[in-house]
Amino acid sequence: MCNLPASIRRARFTPLAVSLEHTYGVSLLAKHHADPFARLLISQAKFAGMTIVTSDRTMSPYDVPTMLI
């Protein structure tokens, strides 16, 4: 069985909680992407100054750094 918290620590990932700013930011986004979870990730990346790493080309039009894989 996988121990998720231990795996996260070993990978040196930092969890990013969802804030009210993130959820409000979703409402400010253009409707390029229909998936609400993807839109939340985009909003979080904008507020946190992070890069989205994805194979989903529909995220590219947003004003957030995106690395397509």
C-alpha positions as a LaTeX table, in Angstrom:
\begin{tabular}{lrrr}
\hline
Residue & $x$ (\AA) & $y$ (\AA) & $z$ (\AA) \\
\hline
Met1 & 0.00 & 0.00 & 0.00 \\
Cys2 & 1.23 & 3.48 & $-0.87$ \\
Asn3 & 1.89 & 5.94 & 1.93 \\
Leu4 & 1.00 & 9.17 & 0.13 \\
Pro5 & 2.28 & 11.66 & 2.74 \\
Ala6 & 5.64 & 9.85 & 2.88 \\
Ser7 & 5.84 & 9.75 & $-0.93$ \\
Ile8 & 5.15 & 13.49 & $-1.08$ \\
Arg9 & 7.91 & 14.19 & 1.45 \\
Arg10 & 10.41 & 11.95 & $-0.39$ \\
Ala11 & 9.65 & 13.72 & $-3.68$ \\
Arg12 & 10.11 & 17.07 & $-1.88$ \\
Phe13 & 6.71 & 18.28 & $-3.08$ \\
Thr14 & 4.98 & 21.09 & $-1.25$ \\
Pro15 & 1.18 & 20.82 & $-1.10$ \\
Leu16 & $-0.62$ & 23.97 & $-2.23$ \\
Ala17 & $-3.89$ & 24.57 & $-0.40$ \\
Val18 & $-6.87$ & 26.06 & $-2.22$ \\
Ser19 & $-7.58$ & 29.58 & $-1.00$ \\
Leu20 & $-10.50$ & 31.95 & $-1.49$ \\
Glu21 & $-8.25$ & 33.99 & $-3.82$ \\
His22 & $-7.74$ & 30.92 & $-5.98$ \\
Thr23 & $-11.46$ & 30.20 & $-6.22$ \\
Tyr24 & $-12.25$ & 33.84 & $-6.99$ \\
Gly25 & $-9.48$ & 33.86 & $-9.60$ \\
Val26 & $-11.29$ & 31.10 & $-11.48$ \\
Ser27 & $-14.19$ & 33.49 & $-12.13$ \\
Leu28 & $-11.78$ & 35.99 & $-13.70$ \\
Leu29 & $-10.38$ & 33.51 & $-16.24$ \\
Ala30 & $-11.44$ & 33.45 & $-19.88$ \\
Lys31 & $-13.38$ & 30.32 & $-20.85$ \\
His32 & $-10.55$ & 28.67 & $-22.85$ \\
His33 & $-10.85$ & 25.52 & $-20.73$ \\
Ala34 & $-14.08$ & 23.83 & $-19.65$ \\
Asp35 & $-12.62$ & 21.64 & $-16.86$ \\
Pro36 & $-13.21$ & 23.38 & $-13.50$ \\
Phe37 & $-10.26$ & 21.60 & $-11.84$ \\
Ala38 & $-7.89$ & 22.66 & $-14.62$ \\
Arg39 & $-9.16$ & 26.24 & $-14.26$ \\
Leu40 & $-8.47$ & 26.06 & $-10.50$ \\
Leu41 & $-4.90$ & 24.88 & $-11.19$ \\
Ile42 & $-4.42$ & 27.79 & $-13.59$ \\
Ser43 & $-5.71$ & 30.25 & $-10.99$ \\
Gln44 & $-3.41$ & 28.80 & $-8.33$ \\
Ala45 & $-0.42$ & 29.04 & $-10.67$ \\
Lys46 & $-1.21$ & 32.69 & $-11.41$ \\
Phe47 & $-1.46$ & 33.66 & $-7.73$ \\
Ala48 & 1.60 & 31.63 & $-6.69$ \\
Gly49 & 3.79 & 32.59 & $-9.67$ \\
Met50 & 4.17 & 28.94 & $-10.64$ \\
Thr51 & 4.48 & 27.09 & $-13.95$ \\
Ile52 & 1.85 & 24.61 & $-15.12$ \\
Val53 & 3.44 & 21.38 & $-16.39$ \\
Thr54 & 0.91 & 19.59 & $-18.60$ \\
Ser55 & 0.23 & 17.81 & $-21.86$ \\
Asp56 & $-3.07$ & 19.70 & $-22.13$ \\
Arg57 & $-2.62$ & 22.32 & $-24.86$ \\
Thr58 & $-5.89$ & 24.02 & $-23.84$ \\
Met59 & $-4.08$ & 25.61 & $-20.89$ \\
Ser60 & $-1.61$ & 27.46 & $-23.13$ \\
Pro61 & $-3.80$ & 30.52 & $-23.90$ \\
Tyr62 & $-3.87$ & 31.59 & $-20.25$ \\
Asp63 & $-1.45$ & 34.22 & $-18.93$ \\
Val64 & 0.49 & 31.73 & $-16.83$ \\
Pro65 & 3.83 & 30.04 & $-17.62$ \\
Thr66 & 3.12 & 26.64 & $-19.15$ \\
Met67 & 5.49 & 23.81 & $-19.95$ \\
Leu68 & 3.97 & 21.41 & $-22.46$ \\
Ile69 & 5.22 & 17.83 & $-22.14$ \\
\hline
\end{tabular}
